[in-house]
Each structure stands twice: as C-alpha cells, then as structure tokens.
C-alpha cells in the first residue's frame, strides 16, 4: 500500500463592502463550521470515488474550486463573498482558485 497522502492546508478568503452591526465581516466560528462541513466530506476518503471527483480530476485546483463553492454557498450572506481559496499540497506547492 502506498503511504497516505499528506493533509492539505486550506486558506479561505472573504471580502465585503460593509461590516455587520458588531463590526464583523464574517464570524470566524461560522466560517470555520462551513469549511469543516465541506472538508469533512473529503477527509480520510478516496476522493476519486466522491462526487464531483468521479468525473473530475481531484487536482489541488479543482479541490480549491470545490471548497470555494461549497463554503461560499454555506456562508451565503449577501454582504460577504468567499472569493479565493488556496490549497497547499506542500508548504511550497499551492493552487489558488479565485472569482472576481
């Protein structure tokens, strides 16, 4: 058996034009919960057997896009946009997926 793949490190970027009534753009507890939910689907599983990666190459770029779309949908506040995800395969190998 090959050794297990090392864990990826993920960075999630949010932006917006206004803060909420207590001065936050996004509650990090909410953002982390959304990210954990998306990542948990992938964690310790054969990604090649999971939708959408049965049909789609599970590259770091595609993983970054999948995470951006999943977290963006879960955070889902009108004034907050999840606009960039960086997926690190190693400390020096990173793929970035970003929307305008």
C-alpha positions, 0 to 999 in steps of 0.5 A, a space after each residue: 500500500 502506498 503511504 497516505 497522502 499528506 493533509 492539505 492546508 486550506 486558506 479561505 478568503 472573504 471580502 465585503 463592502 460593509 461590516 455587520 452591526 458588531 463590526 464583523 465581516 464574517 464570524 470566524 466560528 461560522 466560517 470555520 463550521 462551513 469549511 469543516 462541513 465541506 472538508 469533512 466530506 473529503 477527509 480520510 476518503 478516496 476522493 476519486 470515488 466522491 462526487 464531483 471527483 468521479 468525473 473530475 480530476 481531484 487536482 489541488 485546483 479543482 479541490 480549491 474550486 470545490 471548497 470555494 463553492 461549497 463554503 461560499 454557498 454555506 456562508 451565503 450572506 449577501 454582504 460577504 463573498 468567499 472569493 479565493 481559496 488556496 490549497 497547499 499540497 506542500 508548504 511550497 506547492 499551492 493552487 489558488 482558485 479565485 472569482 472576481 
